[in-house]
Amino acid sequence: MKVVIFGSSGFSGHAILKKALYQDYQVTILFRNRNSIPMEAKNAIFLLRMER
């Protein structure tokens, strides 16, 4: 399954991200700051940087 997560660095988004990765989903996240991405996800997901 493919999922997109907005706000993956927040409390709820982080929990959803971990669950999706555990279930082997193909995950894409939208982020502003690369440092806010949870460490366990950095090599397992597609990253899309958002410009202001």
C-alpha angles and dihedrals in degrees: 000000000000121000136178119210124198115194097021093160093062125087098264095035092052091052092049091048093052092048093048092049091048089054091049096246119162100247130198120185132191114217142171100197120039090205090064094062112107111253096234090059103049096095099030104059145053112254126210117187116216118218121211 
